[in-house]
Every structure is written in structure tokens, then in C-alpha cells.
Amino acid sequence: MSERFKAPRGFRDFPPEVMILRRSVMSKVVSVFERYGFDPLDTPVLEYWETLAGKYGEEAEGKLIWRFTDSWSGREYALRYDLTVPLARFIASRRDIPLPFKRYHIGPVWRHEEPQRGRYREFYQCDADIVGSPYPEADAEILNLTVDLLRELGFSNFKVRVNDRRLLSGVFEEELGIGNPLPVYRVIDKLDKIGLEGVRGGLLKLGLGDQIVERILSIAELRGPIESLEPICSRYSLNQRVREACTHLGKTFNLLDRPEYIYFDMSLVRGLDYYTGPILEAVLDKPSVGSVAGGGRYDNLIGLFTGTQVPATGVSLGIERIIDAGLELGILNIDKKTVTEVQVIVLDWSLLEYAWSITRKLREAGLKVRIDLARSSEEAQRRKARRLNIPILAFIGRTELETSTLTIYNTITSERTTVKLEDASETIKKMLKTIPN
């Protein structure tokens, strides 16, 4: 490919076979969202810069958000960084929405970061959020939804890691006396990537003494099934923030549909500043593509717009990593090259108008039908259909015209049949039902 015509780094073109797969995956995601009673919502891809400023933290706002000044108005704009802050703005602008409000949103977001495997500058997020409920059952529903999403997409070897921001602040800030815990959190969050010794080295570089580093490591290593929450709750039972977190997580865990997928992990931090309570991150055992879903409770975010606290919790599924991982595991494939179900093969181009009318009738019956627009030979028409793996060929020649019939060929089973025109659509539909998706 000529460099002149390549998409910018971190941006991608999606040919039909890839778009067919992406639409199929997103369709499954939507089906799970709607099964849980979430309704669709969309927001603009552009936001005023002041809408996003102060919501994400120094790194995101200083390096990762695509922002620019409009040359006509002088106003600063930004491409949306995620789908959560736009939701908060939407809620703030619509005081008439009954709460709790459950919405899902599937759309592109943009981040100005270095492209790498599973990480792009433009990518799609699939979000589901519950606004207006401070209760553990809202967080339990988000966890159950996350597990069902991954199972619906064909994954079975995964974990949903869970922690609580109140646990982090109660232990590290209040109990260990760390005045500025954010650098410590960033190092701890890399435990799975750099290992225990890497974390120890990172903490020592922050100027922390050996004793405090060892205490931090002993806490960060607390992870495992949901019962692993108990030791830290017992150890810091007099700390109010820890008690609040343990009570909330305990009630949440009691409502899990499939607790075997949920793991408590004290090293889980999540980078965005707006999280206030339970946080979650879903990771696959294999392949190693990083987190495929993440989220948590953000009770203060909407209040930054309204001045009044509105509780909220949610999850975001990373569709790009899901697809990359699914392809690597063989759960997903890009074998389907077209949505077309039927290729009309015209044997005699003097019958174009008749073939055109038959094509229209098949489409009116709800079938996805192509007819050759280059007046190609029969062999060329069949070759094109074969290249696209179109399952059904419908032949139209003078015999079919004179007998008001259609000759139908199933390319998968090699079954050939000739039927009356009035029966053609139903015959094709029955054939299609026997063909694997």
C-alpha cells in the first residue's frame, strides 16, 4: 500500500469482512445490554473542552485528549475521551429523567497515545451505566452484566477483578499515612505487568523507606476469590472508609449470579480520578491483551456539573481488544466476506429486465440479494459469488422465464432445485436456515 493513502497511525480502515464481524459482536453486546433493561443513548463526538477539563486527571488531560481551537469561533473543543463524562453532562442537562436511569452507549472515542497491540487512537467503547442508585445491587448488576457479556461473546477463561477506592484511601492514606498516594497507586497498578520486584523497585524510587514499601507490598498482594476480602476488612476494621467499602462489597458479592468469575484484588486501582467506590477490571487468562472491560462507581462526577451528588456506576467493554483476542483464540473469525445471501446469476442478458424484477421480488421477501452490474459471463458471475462465499445462487435463463420457475443452487451442500416463482423465497429461506452462521 502506498504511504500516501494509509490511514493515520492509530486509526484503521475496516473492510467489509471485518465490519461484518464487528457488527456481529456489537449485536451480541446490545442483546445482553437490552436483556438487562438498558436503553440506547448517543452523544456528540465533540465536546467543549471545559466539559472534559478537570474530570480525568493530569495525564489524560495533559497528554491523551485530542483538543483543538476552532479557527472561526476561538472556542476550545475536544474529541470525547470516553462515554462516561458525556453521560454525566447529558444527565446534568436533563433534570426530567426519572432515576435510576439505565443507558448503554456504543461509539468511538479518541486518545492521543502511542499505538500498540490492542491499543488504538480511535476505538469503540461499549458502555452500560446505572445513574441514580447508591446501593450495592446496582454494582452487582454491573458485575453480573460484565460476566454475561464475556460469556455471550464466547469467552470462558477470564476474571473480573474488583476493588474499592474507599479501601485504597482508607488503607494507604489514613492507615499508612501516605499524603500523595497517586504515584503509589500507579506503581501498584502495574503488579501484573512488572511483578513484585518491579513494584518494589518502583516504590523505592518514589523515596519510600524499606519498611513502608514492605507494608505496601503485603497489602497489594491480597487477591483471590471474593472471600479474600475478609483479611483486609478484619485488619483495618476500625477504619471508617474500610468498613464502608467492606460492607458495600460484601452486600454486592451476595448478589452475584456467577461468583466464580469475580476476584477481589487489592492491587487494582483504575487510573481515572472520578471513581469513588467499587472498581472493576475484566482480564482474559489468554491471550495477554490487557483488560477487556473496566469501570466502577463514580458518585461525584455528575455533581461536578449539577452541584448535587448523583450516584452512578457502570462498565465499559473494549470492543477492539475483545475482537483481537477472539480472533487469536478462534472464538471469532472473518470468514464471512459479505452480507449477501443470494446471487442472481443471469444466463442471458437479453433477459435483464426480467432478472431485475425477480431480484426485486426476492428483496421484497426480506432476502439480501445481489445481481451482477457489469453484465459478466455466467462463469464470471459464479466466480465472483464463490470469492465472496455467497451461499445461494439463483439462475435465470430462458427456461426459467418460459416456465415461471427459478433454479436455486446451495453452494454449501451442492443441492440444486427448480421451484415455482411463488415458492422461491420460502425455499431459499429454508435453505439458509440449514447453513451455519
C-alpha positions as CSV (number, residue, x, y, z in Angstrom):
1,M,0.0,0.0,0.0
2,S,1.3,3.5,-0.9
3,E,2.2,5.6,2.2
4,R,0.2,8.4,0.6
5,F,-3.1,6.5,1.1
6,K,-2.5,5.0,4.6
7,A,-4.8,5.9,7.4
8,P,-3.0,8.0,10.2
9,R,-1.2,6.0,12.9
10,G,-3.6,4.5,15.4
11,F,-6.5,4.8,13.0
12,R,-7.8,2.0,10.8
13,D,-9.9,1.2,7.8
14,F,-12.4,-1.7,8.2
15,P,-13.1,-3.7,5.0
16,P,-16.5,-5.5,4.7
17,E,-15.4,-8.8,6.2
18,V,-14.1,-7.0,9.3
19,M,-17.1,-4.8,9.6
20,I,-19.4,-7.8,9.4
21,L,-17.6,-9.3,12.3
22,R,-17.6,-6.1,14.3
23,R,-21.4,-5.6,13.7
24,S,-22.0,-9.2,14.8
25,V,-20.0,-8.7,18.0
26,M,-21.7,-5.4,18.8
27,S,-25.1,-7.0,18.1
28,K,-24.4,-9.6,20.8
29,V,-23.3,-6.9,23.2
30,V,-26.5,-4.9,22.5
31,S,-28.6,-8.1,23.1
32,V,-27.1,-8.5,26.6
33,F,-27.4,-4.8,27.4
34,E,-31.1,-4.8,26.5
35,R,-31.7,-8.1,28.3
36,Y,-30.7,-6.2,31.5
37,G,-33.1,-3.4,30.6
38,F,-30.6,-0.8,29.5
39,D,-31.8,1.7,26.8
40,P,-29.7,3.2,24.0
41,L,-28.2,6.7,24.1
42,D,-25.8,8.6,21.9
43,T,-23.9,11.9,22.4
44,P,-21.8,14.1,20.1
45,V,-18.3,13.0,19.3
46,L,-17.2,16.6,20.1
47,E,-17.5,18.3,23.5
48,Y,-16.5,21.7,24.7
49,W,-13.1,21.5,26.3
50,E,-14.4,22.9,29.6
51,T,-16.9,19.9,29.7
52,L,-14.0,17.4,29.9
53,A,-11.4,19.5,31.8
54,G,-11.0,18.5,35.4
55,K,-12.7,15.1,35.1
56,Y,-9.9,12.7,34.1
57,G,-6.7,13.6,35.9
58,E,-3.4,15.2,34.9
59,E,-2.1,12.5,32.5
60,A,-5.3,12.2,30.4
61,E,-5.9,15.9,30.2
62,G,-2.3,16.9,29.6
63,K,-1.3,14.2,27.1
64,L,-4.2,12.0,25.8
65,I,-7.2,14.1,25.0
66,W,-7.4,15.4,21.4
67,R,-8.2,19.1,21.8
68,F,-8.2,22.0,19.4
69,T,-9.3,25.6,19.0
70,D,-12.0,26.3,16.4
71,S,-10.4,28.8,14.0
72,W,-13.8,30.6,13.4
73,S,-15.1,31.0,17.0
74,G,-11.9,30.7,19.0
75,R,-13.7,28.2,21.2
76,E,-11.8,25.2,22.5
77,Y,-13.2,21.7,21.7
78,A,-12.1,18.2,22.3
79,L,-12.9,14.7,20.9
80,R,-14.6,12.6,23.6
81,Y,-12.1,10.6,25.6
82,D,-14.7,8.2,26.9
83,L,-18.5,7.8,27.1
84,T,-18.9,8.5,30.8
85,V,-18.3,12.2,31.1
86,P,-20.6,12.9,28.1
87,L,-23.3,10.8,30.0
88,A,-22.7,13.0,33.1
89,R,-23.2,16.1,31.0
90,F,-26.3,14.7,29.4
91,I,-27.8,13.9,32.8
92,A,-27.0,17.3,34.1
93,S,-28.8,18.9,31.1
94,R,-31.9,16.8,31.6
95,R,-33.4,17.2,35.0
96,D,-36.6,15.4,33.9
97,I,-35.1,12.0,33.6
98,P,-36.6,9.5,36.2
99,L,-33.9,7.8,38.2
100,P,-32.5,5.2,38.3
101,F,-31.6,5.7,34.6
102,K,-30.1,2.8,32.8
103,R,-28.4,3.5,29.5
104,Y,-26.0,1.8,27.1
105,H,-23.8,3.6,24.5
106,I,-21.7,2.1,21.8
107,G,-19.5,4.6,19.9
108,P,-16.0,5.7,19.0
109,V,-13.7,7.6,21.4
110,W,-10.2,9.1,20.8
111,R,-7.0,9.0,22.8
112,H,-3.7,10.6,21.8
113,E,-1.4,7.7,22.9
114,E,1.2,5.6,21.3
115,P,-0.5,2.8,19.2
116,Q,0.4,-0.8,20.2
117,R,-1.3,-4.2,20.2
118,G,-4.9,-3.8,21.3
119,R,-4.5,-0.1,21.8
120,Y,-5.5,2.4,19.1
121,R,-6.0,6.2,18.9
122,E,-9.6,5.7,17.7
123,F,-11.5,2.8,19.1
124,Y,-15.0,1.8,20.1
125,Q,-16.3,1.5,23.6
126,C,-19.5,-0.3,24.7
127,D,-20.7,1.2,27.9
128,A,-23.6,0.4,30.3
129,D,-24.3,2.7,33.3
130,I,-26.8,3.0,36.1
131,V,-27.4,6.6,37.3
132,G,-29.3,7.3,40.5
133,S,-28.7,4.2,42.7
134,P,-26.2,4.3,45.6
135,Y,-27.0,0.7,46.5
136,P,-24.9,-2.5,46.2
137,E,-27.5,-4.1,43.9
138,A,-26.5,-1.6,41.2
139,D,-22.9,-2.6,41.4
140,A,-23.9,-6.3,41.5
141,E,-25.9,-5.8,38.3
142,I,-22.9,-4.2,36.6
143,L,-20.7,-7.2,37.6
144,N,-23.3,-9.7,36.5
145,L,-23.7,-7.9,33.2
146,T,-19.9,-7.9,32.7
147,V,-19.7,-11.7,33.2
148,D,-22.7,-12.3,30.9
149,L,-21.2,-10.1,28.2
150,L,-18.0,-12.0,28.1
151,R,-19.7,-15.4,28.2
152,E,-22.1,-14.4,25.4
153,L,-19.1,-13.5,23.3
154,G,-17.7,-17.0,23.7
155,F,-15.1,-16.4,26.5
156,S,-14.9,-18.7,29.5
157,N,-11.3,-18.3,30.9
158,F,-11.5,-14.8,32.4
159,K,-11.6,-13.0,35.7
160,V,-13.4,-9.8,36.8
161,R,-11.1,-8.2,39.3
162,V,-12.8,-6.0,41.9
163,N,-11.6,-3.5,44.5
164,D,-12.9,-0.3,46.1
165,R,-11.5,3.2,46.1
166,R,-12.5,3.6,49.7
167,L,-10.3,0.6,50.7
168,L,-7.4,2.2,48.9
169,S,-7.8,5.6,50.5
170,G,-8.6,4.1,53.9
171,V,-5.5,1.9,54.0
172,F,-2.9,3.9,52.1
173,E,-3.8,7.4,53.0
174,E,-5.2,7.0,56.5
175,E,-3.5,3.9,57.9
176,L,-0.1,4.1,56.2
177,G,-0.1,7.9,56.2
178,I,0.8,8.4,52.5
179,G,0.0,12.0,51.8
180,N,0.0,11.8,48.0
181,P,-1.0,8.2,47.1
182,L,-1.4,8.6,43.3
183,P,2.2,7.8,42.4
184,V,2.0,4.8,44.7
185,Y,-1.3,3.7,43.1
186,R,0.3,3.9,39.6
187,V,3.1,1.6,40.6
188,I,0.9,-0.9,42.4
189,D,-1.4,-1.0,39.3
190,K,1.5,-2.4,37.3
191,L,1.9,-5.5,39.5
192,D,0.7,-7.9,36.8
193,K,3.0,-6.4,34.2
194,I,6.2,-5.9,36.2
195,G,5.9,-8.3,39.0
196,L,6.5,-7.9,42.7
197,E,10.2,-7.0,42.4
198,G,9.3,-4.4,39.7
199,V,6.8,-2.8,42.1
200,R,9.2,-2.9,44.9
201,G,11.8,-1.0,42.8
202,G,9.2,1.5,41.6
203,L,8.1,2.2,45.2
204,L,11.7,2.7,46.4
205,K,12.3,5.1,43.5
206,L,9.5,7.2,45.0
207,G,11.6,7.8,48.1
208,L,9.6,5.5,50.4
209,G,11.5,3.6,53.1
210,D,12.0,-0.1,53.1
211,Q,9.5,-0.7,56.0
212,I,6.7,1.2,54.3
213,V,7.4,-0.4,51.0
214,E,7.1,-3.9,52.5
215,R,3.8,-3.0,54.2
216,I,2.5,-1.7,50.8
217,L,3.6,-4.9,49.1
218,S,1.9,-7.1,51.7
219,I,-1.3,-5.3,51.1
220,A,-1.1,-5.2,47.3
221,E,-0.6,-9.0,47.3
222,L,-4.1,-9.5,48.8
223,R,-6.0,-11.1,45.9
224,G,-8.1,-14.1,45.1
225,P,-11.7,-15.3,45.3
226,I,-14.2,-13.0,46.9
227,E,-13.5,-14.5,50.3
228,S,-10.1,-12.8,50.1
229,L,-11.7,-9.5,51.0
230,E,-12.1,-10.7,54.6
231,P,-8.5,-10.4,55.9
232,I,-8.1,-6.7,55.0
233,C,-11.6,-5.9,56.4
234,S,-10.6,-7.6,59.7
235,R,-7.1,-6.0,59.8
236,Y,-8.5,-2.4,59.4
237,S,-11.9,-2.9,60.9
238,L,-11.7,0.4,62.9
239,N,-11.2,2.5,59.8
240,Q,-14.5,4.1,58.7
241,R,-13.6,4.1,54.9
242,V,-12.5,0.5,55.1
243,R,-15.7,-0.5,56.9
244,E,-17.9,1.3,54.3
245,A,-16.1,-0.4,51.5
246,C,-16.3,-3.9,53.1
247,T,-20.0,-3.6,53.9
248,H,-20.8,-2.4,50.4
249,L,-18.6,-5.0,48.6
250,G,-20.0,-7.8,50.9
251,K,-23.6,-7.0,50.0
252,T,-22.6,-6.7,46.3
253,F,-20.9,-10.1,46.4
254,N,-24.0,-11.7,47.9
255,L,-26.0,-10.8,44.8
256,L,-23.6,-12.2,42.2
257,D,-25.0,-14.7,39.8
258,R,-21.6,-16.3,39.0
259,P,-19.2,-15.5,41.8
260,E,-16.6,-17.9,40.4
261,Y,-15.7,-15.3,37.9
262,I,-15.2,-12.5,40.4
263,Y,-11.9,-11.9,42.2
264,F,-11.0,-9.4,44.9
265,D,-7.7,-7.7,44.1
266,M,-6.2,-5.1,46.3
267,S,-3.7,-4.1,43.6
268,L,-6.5,-2.9,41.3
269,V,-6.5,0.9,41.1
270,R,-8.0,2.1,37.8
271,G,-6.5,5.3,36.5
272,L,-9.3,7.8,36.2
273,D,-9.8,10.3,39.0
274,Y,-13.6,10.2,39.1
275,Y,-14.0,6.7,40.7
276,T,-15.3,6.8,44.3
277,G,-16.3,3.2,45.3
278,P,-16.2,-0.3,43.8
279,I,-14.0,-0.6,40.7
280,L,-13.7,-3.5,38.3
281,E,-11.5,-4.7,35.5
282,A,-12.0,-7.9,33.4
283,V,-9.0,-9.7,32.1
284,L,-8.6,-12.8,30.0
285,D,-6.4,-15.7,31.1
286,K,-5.2,-15.9,27.5
287,P,-4.2,-14.1,25.3
288,S,-2.5,-11.4,27.2
289,V,-4.1,-8.3,25.8
290,G,-4.7,-6.3,29.0
291,S,-8.1,-5.5,30.4
292,V,-11.1,-6.1,28.1
293,A,-13.6,-4.3,30.3
294,G,-13.4,-1.8,33.2
295,G,-15.4,0.5,35.2
296,G,-16.8,1.3,38.6
297,R,-18.7,3.7,40.8
298,Y,-18.4,7.4,40.2
299,D,-20.8,9.1,42.7
300,N,-19.2,12.6,42.4
301,L,-18.8,13.1,38.6
302,I,-22.3,14.3,37.7
303,G,-22.2,16.6,40.7
304,L,-19.3,18.4,39.1
305,F,-22.0,19.6,36.6
306,T,-25.1,19.9,38.8
307,G,-23.6,20.8,42.1
308,T,-25.7,18.0,43.6
309,Q,-24.3,14.5,44.1
310,V,-25.9,11.9,41.8
311,P,-24.7,8.3,42.4
312,A,-23.7,6.3,39.3
313,T,-21.9,3.1,38.4
314,G,-21.0,1.4,35.1
315,V,-18.8,-0.7,32.9
316,S,-17.1,-0.1,29.6
317,L,-16.2,-3.1,27.2
318,G,-13.2,-2.6,24.9
319,I,-14.5,-4.0,21.6
320,E,-11.1,-3.8,19.9
321,R,-9.3,-6.0,22.4
322,I,-12.3,-8.4,22.5
323,I,-12.1,-8.8,18.8
324,D,-8.3,-9.2,18.7
325,A,-8.5,-11.8,21.5
326,G,-11.4,-13.6,20.0
327,L,-9.6,-13.9,16.6
328,E,-6.5,-15.2,18.3
329,L,-8.4,-17.8,20.3
330,G,-10.5,-18.9,17.3
331,I,-13.8,-17.8,19.0
332,L,-14.3,-15.2,16.3
333,N,-13.4,-15.4,12.6
334,I,-13.6,-13.2,9.5
335,D,-14.7,-15.9,7.1
336,K,-17.9,-14.0,6.2
337,K,-17.0,-11.7,3.4
338,T,-20.4,-10.3,2.5
339,V,-23.9,-10.0,4.0
340,T,-25.3,-11.2,0.7
341,E,-27.4,-14.3,0.9
342,V,-28.4,-14.8,-2.8
343,Q,-26.5,-14.0,-6.0
344,V,-28.8,-13.8,-9.1
345,I,-26.9,-15.5,-12.0
346,V,-28.2,-14.1,-15.3
347,L,-27.7,-16.6,-18.1
348,D,-28.9,-14.4,-20.9
349,W,-28.5,-10.6,-20.6
350,S,-31.4,-10.1,-23.0
351,L,-33.5,-11.1,-20.0
352,L,-32.1,-8.3,-17.8
353,E,-35.5,-6.6,-17.1
354,Y,-37.0,-10.0,-16.1
355,A,-34.0,-10.8,-13.9
356,W,-34.2,-7.3,-12.4
357,S,-37.9,-8.0,-11.5
358,I,-37.1,-11.3,-9.9
359,T,-34.3,-9.7,-7.9
360,R,-36.8,-7.1,-6.6
361,K,-39.3,-9.8,-5.5
362,L,-36.6,-11.7,-3.6
363,R,-35.5,-8.5,-1.8
364,E,-39.1,-7.6,-1.0
365,A,-39.4,-11.0,0.7
366,G,-36.6,-9.9,3.0
367,L,-33.6,-11.6,1.3
368,K,-30.2,-10.0,0.8
369,V,-29.7,-10.2,-2.9
370,R,-27.0,-9.2,-5.5
371,I,-27.3,-9.0,-9.2
372,D,-24.3,-8.5,-11.4
373,L,-24.0,-4.9,-12.6
374,A,-21.2,-5.5,-15.2
375,R,-23.1,-7.9,-17.5
376,S,-20.4,-10.5,-16.9
377,S,-20.5,-14.0,-18.3
378,E,-22.1,-16.8,-16.3
379,E,-18.6,-18.1,-15.3
380,A,-17.5,-14.7,-14.1
381,Q,-20.7,-14.2,-12.1
382,R,-20.2,-17.6,-10.4
383,R,-16.5,-16.8,-9.7
384,K,-17.4,-13.5,-8.0
385,A,-20.0,-15.3,-5.9
386,R,-17.6,-18.0,-5.0
387,R,-14.9,-15.4,-3.9
388,L,-17.5,-13.9,-1.5
389,N,-18.8,-17.2,-0.3
390,I,-22.4,-16.3,-1.2
391,P,-24.4,-19.4,-0.1
392,I,-27.3,-19.3,-2.6
393,L,-27.2,-18.9,-6.4
394,A,-30.4,-18.2,-8.3
395,F,-30.2,-18.9,-12.0
396,I,-32.4,-17.1,-14.5
397,G,-32.4,-18.1,-18.1
398,R,-34.9,-18.6,-20.9
399,T,-36.1,-21.9,-19.5
400,E,-36.9,-20.2,-16.2
401,L,-38.7,-17.3,-18.0
402,E,-40.9,-19.7,-20.0
403,T,-41.8,-21.9,-17.1
404,S,-42.1,-19.2,-14.4
405,T,-39.5,-21.0,-12.3
406,L,-36.2,-20.3,-10.5
407,T,-33.3,-22.7,-10.4
408,I,-31.7,-22.5,-7.0
409,Y,-28.2,-23.8,-6.0
410,N,-26.9,-24.2,-2.5
411,T,-23.2,-23.7,-2.7
412,I,-22.6,-25.2,0.8
413,T,-24.5,-28.5,0.3
414,S,-24.4,-28.6,-3.6
415,E,-28.2,-29.1,-3.5
416,R,-29.9,-27.9,-6.7
417,T,-33.6,-27.5,-7.1
418,T,-36.1,-25.8,-9.5
419,V,-39.2,-24.3,-7.9
420,K,-42.1,-22.2,-8.9
421,L,-41.5,-18.4,-8.6
422,E,-44.1,-18.1,-5.9
423,D,-42.3,-20.7,-3.8
424,A,-38.7,-19.4,-4.4
425,S,-38.4,-17.1,-1.4
426,E,-39.6,-19.6,1.1
427,T,-37.4,-22.3,-0.4
428,I,-34.3,-20.1,-0.2
429,K,-35.1,-19.1,3.4
430,K,-35.4,-22.8,4.4
431,M,-32.0,-23.5,2.7
432,L,-30.4,-20.6,4.6
433,K,-31.6,-21.9,7.9
434,T,-29.5,-25.1,7.4
435,I,-26.4,-23.1,6.7
436,P,-24.1,-22.3,9.8
437,N,-23.6,-18.6,10.5
